[in-house]
Every structure is written in C-alpha cells, then in structure tokens.
Amino acid sequence: MAKRVWTAALLGCAALALASCNASKNDSISGGGSLDDAEKASETLLKTGGNGDNWGAIGFSYDEQRFSPLTDINDKNVGELGIAWTADLEDARGQEATPVVVDGVMYVTHAWSKVSAWDAATGKSLWKFDPKVPGERAVSACCDVVNRGVAVWGDKLYVGALDGRLIALDKKTGKELWSTQTFDASKPYTITGAPRVVKDMVLIGNGGAEFGVRGYVTAYDADTGKERWRFYTAPNPTKAKDGAASDDIFASKGNATWSDKGEWQTSGGGGTVWDAIVYDKDLDQIYLGVGNGNPWNHGTRSNGEGDNWFLSSVVALDATTGKYKWHYQETPAETWDYTATQPIILAEQAVNGKPVKVLYHAPKNGFFFTIDRNNGKLIDAKPFVDGINWATGYDMATGRPIENPEARFYKTGKPFIAIPGALGAHNWHPMSYNPATGLVYIPAQQIPQGYLADMTELDKRKVVGFNIGSSLTATMMPDDKAAYRAAVAATTGRLVAFDPRTGKVAWAVDHPAAWNGGTMTTAGNLVFQGTSTGRFRAYAADTGRQLLDLDMQSGIVSAPSTFRAGGVQYVAFQTSKGGAFPLVAGVAGGVTRKVPNIPRLVVMKIGGTVKLPAPPAAAALAWNPPPQFGTPAQVAAGKAHFGRYCIVCHGDSAIGNGFTPDLRVSATLANADAWKSVIIDGALKDRGMVSFARVLTPADVEALRAYVIDRSNWTKANLADASAPMGR
C-alpha cells in the first residue's frame, strides 16, 4: 500500500510539474548519495504539501505556513465538528507537539520525548517509543520537559530527546535504528524542538541559554546519524576557529561584535536554536531562529559592547554546506530574553508591485517582521501587540530598532518594567498563514516583566539554576493584594490576525489569560486555536467571527493539524497545561490556575459523537500551613534562595499552577528532615527534582522552608481564592 502511495505521489508530481521534479532529483543529493523512492516521496510531500490528505511535517510543508488546502470542514459546517476518538496520555506535563500524519498513520511526541503512532482514522495504537530520558535532566530544561514533534522521511521517523540524543526510528514499528548524542551532556543543554529533514540530512538545534551554553545547529546524515556540518550561533570563547561551517563569518565579521571582556567567554554566550529551523526549497537555504544571550544582561555578557551576532537573529545558511549567507538581527545587543526562535513562515508578497519571496516572523519583542529571503533586507517591521515600550519602532534606513533609552536597565541603573517581558508578545506557539486572506494568525500575549541590574552575590553565576545577569528575587511580587490583582489583570492573551501587506491588525480576539495554543488555518476559511482556559475554537479566517467553541476540560498549548483519511477530514491536537508560563507565573496564571491538567490526544470530525469522559475530581488539597518559624532575616534569606533556584519551576511566591507541586502544601513542609531529603539528598531526582547540595547548605534549605511556610500562611490569609493550591 505504501509503495502505491509513493508511486502515485511521484507520478502526480511529474504530471503537475515535470521541470520542478527534474530539479528536485538534482537537489536531492547532498554529498551522501541519491534518495530512494520513499525518501523522494517524502521530499515531494514536504515541498508541495500534497492535496491535504497528509500533514507531512509539524508545519505542514517546508514553507511552515500551517495552511491546509482541505475544505470538507469549512465555515459553513464547522459547528458540526465533534470528537471522533481520543487517547489519554501518560505524563501530566506540557504536550506541545503538532500531530504529523502520513499515509493514514499519526505520529505524535509527548512530554519526556516519548513518541506514539496511531491509526489516524480509528485511534488504534500502533506502537509507542520511550527514550527513557533520565528524570534529573529536567533541571536543565528551562521551560518544562516538552517536545514539539517529529520529522518523517522515507521509512524513518526522527525525534530529538531532552537529553540530547537525535534518534531515528522505523516509522512502521517504532524500533530504534540509530541514535547520536548531539551535545555535551555535562552541560545544561536540552532538546525540545522538532528535527527538520532537508535533502538527506536531519537538522537539530538545542536549548539551555538561560543556564549558560553556546548555541549551534548540526546537520546529520539521515541514514547513519553521522555529522555533516555544524554552525555555531555564538563565537568560540577565544574567538578561534572551531572547524565548523560558521568559522569564516565569525573570523571576518562576527567576532568583532562581541567584546573581549564579559561573561560570555565562560558562559558560552547563549544563542541557542531551540525551535525555528526552516528550509527554503526555492532558494535552497535554511533559516535559523536564534535565541537570547547568556546572561540576558548585555552589560554583564559583553561589557555592554557590540551587537553580539547572531543573538536574536534570523540567519540564512546554504543548505548543503551550512555556510553563512545573510542574517537580520531583530534585537541587536539583546538584553531582555527577546529570542528570535519563534516560528518562521515562508511566503510570497507583492512589494512595490512586484512579487517577492518573503519571510514572516513575529518574535518575542512584539514587532512583526517581513524580510526579503533573497538577501535578508528588512521590508517592514510593525507592532502586532499594543503597549510595546522598549522601542518605538524601526528605522527602515538602518533596519535597527528605535530604542527607549530607559529600557537598557544596566546603563541607567534603574528598574525597567518591559512590555513585552521575557515570555514575549509571542512565544513558541505556532502561528499560521492563509494565502487566500493574506493574514497571519498569531497567538499573542501580554506578560510584563521587571528588569534591574543590581545583583547580590547570590544572583551571580552558579552551577545550577538560571544565570541571567539580573535578579529574579528582586522582581518577585510584594506583599500587596492590589499588586497581585494588577498582575492578573495585566496578563492576557489575544489571537491576532495580522496583515503583512498593511502592517496592521486586521482583526483580533481577546483571551482572558496568556499562553494560548498555536493556530492552524485552512482553505475552508477557518482558523483553529485552543486556549489555556480549555476551549477549542474555530473562527472565520477572513473576519474572525467565532464559529465553534468546545470545552476540552484541560488547557491547550499545542497547535492542531488536519488531514483526510478514508475520504473524511479530521482535526487533531493535544491537551495539557505546561511550558514556561504556568511554571513561573504564580497568581498571574489567573483563571487558568483552576483549569484541570489532562494530557490527552483529541481527534475530531464532522458529526463526531464521542464524548469526553467526566473530568477527574479535583484533588482535595488540605491547606493547613505549619506555624511560622524563623527570624525575619531567615525568611528573607529563604526568599532570596527561592528566587534564585526555585521560582522558575514552582512559581512566584511559591504559588503553583496545578502543574508542578505547589510547595505551600507539600507533605514535607512541616518536617525539616523530609524537606532536606528532597532538596539536599535528591530523594525525588527521578522525577526531575535533583539535589541542590552543590549550591545550598542545610541552613539555606531551612531558610527556604521558613520562606515557603511564610508564603503559605500569607497567601491563605490574603489571597485564599486567587492562589488556592491546585491538584495536578
């Protein structure tokens, strides 16, 4: 059956575009030999997207528009959408992957880098693969133990594991074919992004820039896992050559943009490529979305000097060699965690009356960029959210932002509350583009954040925890009920339909909370999105009119896909709470705090009649804080340690979001020995809670306990409803 499908795909390609296929045969060789028939079929699917029966990659095709040509489900009948089948998942952590469907089989990754294959029409489980990532690797994951999907190529499937392995599986059986370690596991790297297959190579990046690593992307032979080339996105710490594809550009220009002083020389500088890697089939080049610096603080990182190539940039590489072609730096001298790792879309747009191959990008910094793919020239940069205060716009003559001088807190010595904050006006959640409307659908958000340069000794670089060159403790919420209410009110979400042709928002839908799901759009004049409050919705792509609103019982952060099996169109997505925001948000999680966390795969069709099972009863958490103990100085010391090591997983003021344990009701809180056994002895390391003995003394741990008990008592007395502990 598979052979007939491959043959049909090749014949269809030949009939529709013979010249294109001939070019494809030549382009399908990258120094490792020609492609076999199955791989050629995969390449054709990725280049064209096919007729919509398949969703062949996380972004649908190489253009990553997340646009399907299917119209069976459309703006006239989408209200009849119902559930066809569901599957409960094992781990109540973030489920971020978009389901990939090829030849009637659905491939999905889950938390902890697990992979499942299902019959896409019936929901029959075909196989499961667990890479058995060690639990202690979670301490190196800034933003949850998530995974954003697979790449399918020929008879293989590829997944990047949290612990750095790039793994090739037999797509029919799930059996491991080969595995290669992509980074030094002694350093705090992770992989959460999906691999991409280009020609006969698999490309993968990594994360870890909050802790202190040096970013890069590597291309591996798709058959053997042997390295083909590597491109570093931050310089060698001595500015020497690495024997890598990035050597020439750093030697000629890039090294000079980094100071000879600064912490980057020991931290690695950051610049990890943890999500966007996009192949341009028209120009035969690869685009990387590059992340933030380490530390964030440019003054500490590079002595306040230089633009620091290639942080917060879109970088174009030659697909075969990995050599530099051009780049555009969206946030020069990045200092706010304004990554450019967000999804990249390739399209064509009329500019001055002529068609131009463009790249669309809506990164964290709040501006929507239209870039000429031929040369990296900025065509336009306009805000896609309101309230941006770090810059007023972009100088189109230079391509540089027009910055607010107050935003560079390390120069002024004054605190700065930035809009957007470090979680961005748009984070990893996929956006989509509909060629019929010309609109890009962005899951935007408003999450302000404070920054200040003053650091205590505790805030300086440590072997465990975030190393950002700023104090997270000093920007934690004060004991002020009005401040907590203001934080909830200021933290919102929005579905933005942005028109790149005008640089304006065409329509928008407001959400009561941040961290909503990615989008998908179709030729049926539809846009789909799930929300952090547990709704799955469809809108008219041209007007934004809401056409569907279903209760999915759990938050949704992933983006959906759509496909056709047996002549029936389906829509698929995963539910869960998870990722950076619920980990750190505290009370700012707002209404999402009370939304259950149910990891589930949901597949829908017109006329589907399956009902979701009744949601599990909310766990009854006894909120009986132990009596307060310790001196004010001890509690203050505990707060400092909490801000330094604990906030990014257990929430501001120790307020959990029903996702990781809420320490205010921990069974160990009343028992000093039990508390110490977890934090010092690592009793829960297999669950991701490693020992902090390298950075905390027993006295520090007891101060932490005093602080969490203080938080439990204060929040119960003052914020009982808004901060009530939630079961997971």
Steps between C-alpha positions, in 0.01 A plus 500: 500500500775743597685428175187582297463830690862592435468414132182705470667796664792485260278461194282787620804719540619410151163578347459831679852639484752298303761771506465535875543127551808491279650778708400307812695193388814709469435680827441173681872428534710656773830320486362175634340342195162509330168449678302177484139496381353537848724797576414663166132464586563668835691780332216556252248513784711748697556721196140509379293415807300262284121511472441522875450130570828507692637746754857408414696716745426701812458812284318305222771555236842662462334844490363436853185701428282252692242547225299206367327502160217283637147642489280210617486673838421863428343817633153366420516167687777529760237539770422129446852396601505230765744254650592193293741346751728587789799348675613576853871567539736390773665815628322803645760739363498732200384344171620739229530289185288535187384157376668393174298272270645305206315228306231464764734470798527771765834562672504711816762584759418560863666617820835336579562455123271199471354412158172330408357374170126457443265403223390854418139408422423246772734591784647150515839514671772369267813545710661710772860601554648620828860626481516477881643845558651514851271697730783715628537655152195711584718738703658611171163564334412866546142456386371149573586152370314561174551394140359670190488215252653255255637509148396225258730408209469190286466199726645683799379735769727732701462644848728712717512387863524734799839353592652587162458182300382526140321170441394333175208256522344257257172678433307172464614339823646775719822302529813708556731495196774732618568764762764770525582731789479858372645691797729468800265354761711643783373846400142626552382450143165347403304424184129586489461597133413282203768386254473604135606286205662675205622295205668205672582683823326537836541839668468557874580782742486522879399710801664608824585868456347597836755284679811563291582314179616584147238452229538313173313300238630172359415310182524120521487236230140374495606138446790471742486787750850612403564873531508691170546859618453725802430873522562682828278797580735652758879531469770272629590627851854577383377620160694216341371278221296189580541311175131576440291654222478819707877561515529742208221737596614524861863555399411769245222686681321324784776491763535877487140540620591342835713674762832354609361540850186358653346185637422351157854363484422259783123463458500415129303811406167324438334536161340157499276392211229314687208523257497670157705323230341549157608384154446723197440266205508792256837645601653182646583662831418442865374760746582480869312688769765576763436545871603731782842569639652364817482676727202704382661817634708642213705702746613187679514278193709717268603797714215695339686492169410373152187364335598140585437310177289280461287543809131577433555467126363320198803339333503359145737212419587308186303177534777272374802642680353690795698808397374847590303692236337790688332591825266759643532583869159592638625607843865613490687471832207299638446546875135404574487134389348613170564184304455463125433128538128541431350324194599627154263498202605518133270670251486727197380859524464789259747776586487816288286309254742210457485150655770446762591183686457604862540365850244585769604509864328609823761456775485579869583870462151585372577609143394312187783475248474456125843412361618447142620139485739575215724732698372542857390858439231629735183584308283596797483484880176590675360422847251213526415574865422817691706667769853420382732725701856379437498657151273732304560337162772424246714732291445363151821658372716306746269213590566567869247554779437850632557419865367657815822590690332402828470142378873433542478462875868410533590845367248704700538307823122525538237226489308468174162331458503379142210433267532236378688311769727199470215264411439718197214648304512166318681194624549157337128445429468458121346769282348429158452674165204479264588592139133569421462770766864608505484501881732350761328365813715560808437366853609824668514591868571775750731405790702795637824439689734704714877513445774652711876481494569495875619155601597350832770238526226237487377632163838447336582195287445162664533140382125441542211725403440791266794733441346810345709787638204641691308422818179302481459535877487879487217493246279254689154611608481715816264428791233722349159365401449783250827408327386141461168610352685731262727216388200286409332786314817582304556142384280423200494325165383590151452329166634753249425486128784711362515632144865522387397701194372789710699444818179510701279267701203400283301351787565361846335293772585568863562217746481540880837334556837451333669188360233396252549234234648527154289555189419310181312633197329342199358573156159451662537860629580377849748569778522255791644570844484346845520715812666478839152506652409170335300609195550381142378759252463568130472843341425628153845568355391817322297671774583331830138405567490216754346187349584228755561494875545163672600415857806272499525478882871591500727776382627485141845633409569295187398582143258276309549327168246375246503209257273269302466125550248278323361809329424670835671816625618500861650757739745387770670661799630430850373640829699584813633780711872552480801699391674802646201717592312269740832403657594853602178704488372464854175689548543662154375171359158648574200296389725227356607399850169321552499327161576126534818356353391199290753372245300366208504460122172613340394426141183658356280473190167631377229307681736348757301366795762386752462669838790590723503304823398693807800701620670354804389644829725782612753376750406614847810675628498571869635852542616501857826695512740406778557771761737773391854468630831674452615858527416764238859474383466125454177539301665769285793267435257227401328739260833580338578132449149432372532776240842371399424129469130418540276763340538376142340165588284575804362846424528853631440505877490117492152510343465196276275466197381142528788378291808449717469447877367796696757520776262683733316171558796265469486204736864568585450862603437430868792259530850644475661162436256407222543845341878461510481148353345644184709814456838381626484121465315495166231255612283597202770530234329244277204738476723791403562646847876458526720568799601864548783408737750667267350842568298474823608423856272339761452848650396635158249217463348573839472868402319390185257300711438803722427712191258250342315463830481879516356506146249229581373691803496842329329389179237303691422804713504754217448323164311186591284484188746636242787281617333186636728198442392292201538125456699373203 
